[in-house]
Amino acid sequence: MWDTWSPSTCGIHTASSLSESLEDSIVELRASLPPAQFEYLIVFFSPKFAPEQLAKRLREAFPATPFSGCTTAGEISHSGVHNGSIQIIAFEKGRFKFVSAVIEDTSNSSVEHAAQMARTAKSRTSVAGTPLNMFGLLLTDGLCNCEESLVASISWALGDIQMVGGSAGDDLQFSNTSLIHNGRALKDAAILMLVETDVPFHTFKSQNFDPTATKLVITDCDAEKRIVYEFNAEQASLEYANAIGLIPEDLGPFSFASHPLVVKVGDDYYCRSIRNMNPDGSLSFFCAIDVGLVLTVARPTDLADATEAKLQEVNKLLSGTELILGFDCILRRLDAENRQMKSRIEKIYQKHKVVGFHTYGEQYNAMHLNQTLTGIAFGSLAK
């Protein structure tokens, strides 16, 4: 089973397969894409598929086309939200020009190394490449625990070029996230893609929470592993559970999604989401943490309303959206399921032509985020 969708005015085609077999999936994906010459493929896929085998089969099926991709915590296609699928977003030659760079061993790489890789990639773009016709896409290993410094250094090197992206997932197993690039499978890596185009585009982020007066101060943690042992000098899980009106035994992915923690940066708040509770009562986080960091318990607003409002705003800015490449936090999906609004979110995504994947973190310019939808929307060249 597969679906395909090809907007005629922005040069981007998508195809996805829900087949259990990798071989069947590759055949379906190749058959459902048009015979156009493609500049680049972006591939989001379930961790049930071996990345090495998938990269090999994609190289055989699309021998002349470079590609990058990653494992997910769920895939978003025009037919809905899935687990267990493979999705391809294909960019036509002539309307898009890609320059890519692979940053390996990210957990041990210096900030300057990542910045230099970004500067080198930027130098390979056309002389006419400017922030007005160029954007960046960044895929990272969702278990590398270094996205903040990586994203900040790359964004600094890119200057005014807008960048969005996401961290690879593995269906909430937290054990085996992977990237692919051309014929290779990668771990502890990041892939930067700089894209030049004459297609109108707009980058955005959407979030849905309001801060409360309740504060949790990290008093003991392992910053490198992103584990918090104590809030306010009390066991982390107990203090968090008390703050949201639960007992530690009731904590889990749905409660973490429904009761996010946020940190204030400038005049805005950003999520520092909890990944899971550990047997010793400590809490592992998706984002960087440290002793002394003050976190605020947030109250979610209506997820569907906030998402619809943001995508309507983007649609208006572009005078019509042809496709949105979205990076959607897995905690947003869990929160939607917990509040019985998954079908509402799916309909909103279908209405606004969103494709992408559920992430372990989202990138937006210099920030690594949680519990947000970040993305890039494409308009029509016909206007």
N, C-alpha and C positions, 0 to 999 in steps of 0.2 A: 504494500500500500504506500502511495506517495502523493504529494501534492506539489504543484508548481505554480509560480506566479511571475509574470514578466511585465512590469510597467513599460509602456512604450515610449515614455518621454524623459526618462532619466538614465537609461543605460544600465540598469541593475536588474538581474534576474535571480530568482531564488528557487530552490528545490529542496524537498525533504523526503526522507524515507523512514517508514516505521517497521521495515522488515527486520526479522530477528537475525537473519544471515548477513554477514558483511558482504559476501559476494553478491547476493541479491540486491543489497542496498546500493552498491556501486553501479550495478547495471541499471537500476531504476534511476539513480541520480544522473548518470550520463545520458540516458534516454530522454529524460524530462527537461534537460536544459537545451536551449536552441543551438543551432550550429554556428552561432556568432563566434568571432574571435574574442577571447577573454584576456584582459590584462592581468587579472588576479582573482583568486578564489579565497574566501574566508569560510572556514569549516568549523561548526560547533557540533560536538558529538557526545553521546552517552559514554560513560566510563565502562560500560559492558563490552565495548569494542576495544581490542588491543591497539594502542596508539601506533606501535611499530607496524603492525599489519595494515592498519588503515592508511598510514602515510605511504606505505609501499604500493597499495592498490590505487590510491589516488594518483600517484606519480605515473602508474601504468595507464590509468584511464584518461589523464589529462597531461600527456608528456610535455607539451609545449607551454604549460601555464603554471606559474609559481603559485604557491598557496601557503597559508598559515591557518592555525586553528588551535582548539583546546577542548579538553573534557569539560563537562558541565554538571550543574546540579538540576538540570532541566532545560529543555529547548523550547523556544517560542517560534512558531511558524504561522503562516496565514490561516492554517486550519485549527490553530489552538495551541495550548500549552501541553507539552509532552515530556515523558521520560522514556529513554530507550531509543531515540531516533538519531539520525544524522541529518544535518542541514548544511546546505551550501548557499552562500551569497556570492554571485558571480558578477564581476564588473567588466563592462565592455572596453575593449581597446578603442582609442580615439576620444573617449570621454573621460577616461581616468588614466593617470600615470602613477604607479606605485614605486616607492623605494623602501626596502625593508632592511632591518638590522636585527640580529639576534644577540642578546646580551646573556651570556652563560655564567654559571656559578654566581648567581645574583646575591646569595646570602653572604658570600665572601668578597664580592666586588666592592671597590671603593665608589663613593659618590662621583668622583672625578671620572672614573672609567665609564660609568653610565652616561654622564654628560658628554664625554668625548665621542662615544658611539652615536649619540643623538646629533652632535654637531657634524660628524662625518656623514651621517645619512642626509642631513639637511644640505650639505655641500654637494650631494649627488643629484639634488632636484634641479629643475630647470632654472635658468637665470631669471625667468619671469615669475617663479614661485613666490608668492606673497601670502600673508595671513588672510587675504581676501579670497584666494582660490586654492588654499592648501589647508589640510587638517591632519591631525595625527590620531592613529588608533594604537592602543597598547594592550597586549594580552600578557598576563603574568601568571606564574605558578601560584595557585591559591594557598599553598602551604609553605612558601618560602620565608614568610614572616619579615619581609623587608620592603613591602610595597611603598610605605611612606617615603623613605629616603630615595627609593628608585624613582617614584613618580615625581617627586619634587626636583630631583636633579635633572631629569629629562625635560620637564617643563621649563626649567630655568634655561637650559640650553636651546630650547626651541623658541624662546622669546614670546612673541605675540601669537604664535600659531596655536589654535585651539586643539585640545587633545581630550579624548574620552576612551574608555576601555573597561575591561573587567578582568577579574581573577578567576582562573580555572577552578571548577568544582569537581566533586566525585560523589554526588547523590548523598551528601551528609555522612559519608564514611570517614572523612578526614584522614585518609591514609595514602591515597594514590592519585594525585592530580598530575596532568601531563599537558604539554604543548606539542604541536607538530609544525614543522616548517619544511616545505618541499618533501623530500623523501625521508626526513629524520623525525624521531620522537625525542622530546627534550623534557628534562626536569630541572628544577631550580634555575629557571631561565625566564626571560621576557622577550617578546617580539614587538618591536616598534615598526609601524607602517606609516610612512608619510605619503599623503595622497593629494595629487593635484587634479583639479577638475574645473570644467566650466559649468557644471550643474550647480544650481543654487543649493546651499546647505545652511543648517543652523544647529549648533550644539546646545544641549540643555541638561538640566537635572531636575528631578522632582522628588520631594519628600513630604511626609505627612505626619507631623507630630508637633506638639507644643510643650515647652519645658514646664515643669512644676516647681514648687519650692523645695522639694526633697533633694538633698545633696548626699553623695557618697564619695568620701575621700579615700583614695588608695593609700593604705598605710603599710602594706607588705606585698611584694610581687616579685616575679621573675620577668623582667622586662624583655629579655631576649626571647623567651618562650611564650610571651604574652599571657602569662598566668597570674591572676590576682588571688592572693591568699587571704588578705584582710581588707575590709572596708571599715573605716571609722574604728580601727583597732579591734574589730570583731570578725569572726569567720565570714568570708566573703559571701558564701551562699546563704547563710543565715541572715546576714544584714540586708542583702538584696531582697530575699524573700519577705522579710519584715516590711521593707519599704514599699512593696507592691501588694501586700496583704495576702501572701501565700505562706506555706510552709516549705522548707527545702525539698521535701520528698515530692512535692508537686511541680518542681521546676523542670523545664524541658524546652525543646525548640519552640513550641507554641507560646509559652509564657515569655521566653526571651524575645520573640517577635512582637508580642503584644505589649510589652513593657520595656521599650528601648532605653538605653542610657546615652546621654548626649554630652558633648563638651562644647564650650563656647569658644569660638575663634573669631576675634574681631566682634562684629555685630551679629554674627550668624551662629547657629548651632549645628553640629555635625554628630552623627551617630558613632558610638564606640560599642559595637554590638557584641553580646556574649555568644560564643560559639557553642560551648557545652559545659556542663558541670562535671567535675572530676570526683573520683571516689573519696578523696580527702576533704571534700567540701569547697575546694578552690574552684575558680571559674576561668576558663580559657576564652580569650577574646579573638575576634577577627582582625582588630586593628591594634596599633601600637599603644602601649600603656606604660606608666611609670609611677613610682612612689610620689605622692603629693598631688597627683592629677585629681582635679575635682570633677566628678561626673554628676550629672543632673538626671533624675528620673523623668522621663518624658511621657506625655499622654498622647496616644495616637489620635489623629483626626481621621475623617472618612477617607480610606485609601482610594476607593474608586472615584470619589468626587475630586480629590486632589490630583489624581492622574489625568482624569478627563479635562480638568481646567488647564493643566500645563500643556497637554497635547493640543487642545483647542487654541491656546496662545501661540504655539509653534506653527500650527496650521495657518493661522492668520498672518504671521510674520512672513511665511513663504508663499502666501496667496494660494495655498493648496499643497498638501503633502503627498508625495508619490510613494515614499517608503521611509521607514524609520529603522535604523540599526540600533537596537536597545540592549543595555546591560543592566539587568534587573536583579537586585539582591534576592537570594533564596529566602531570606526572612520576610520579605514582602509577600512572596508566594505562600509561605506558611501562615502569615497573618491573614491573608485573604481566605485561605482554607478554613482557618479557625473561626472566622467571622461569617462564614457561608457567603462569601462574595467572589469566589473564584470565577464563576460564570460571568459575573459583571465585568471583572478585569479582562477576561478573555474577549468579551464582546468589544470592550474599549480598544484593546490591542488590534483586533481584526478591523474595526472601524478606521483606525488610524494607520493601518498597514505596518505594524510593528513586527520585526523579526529579530531574533537574537538568542540570548541564553540567560539562565539564572546563575548568578555568580557567588563567589565567596568574598566579594569586595568590588567596588566600582571606582573607576578613575575619572576625575574631572579636573582638567588642567593640572594644577600642582597638588591636588588633594586626592588622597585615598579615602574612600567613604564606605559606609555600610548603610543598609536599609534605605537605599535610594534607587531610583531609575535614572541612569544617565544614558545619553544617546546622541545620535546625529540624525537629523531629519533632512531629507532630500526633496527639493521641489522639482518643477518641470521646466525643461528647456524650451517648451512650446510657448511659454508666456513671454 
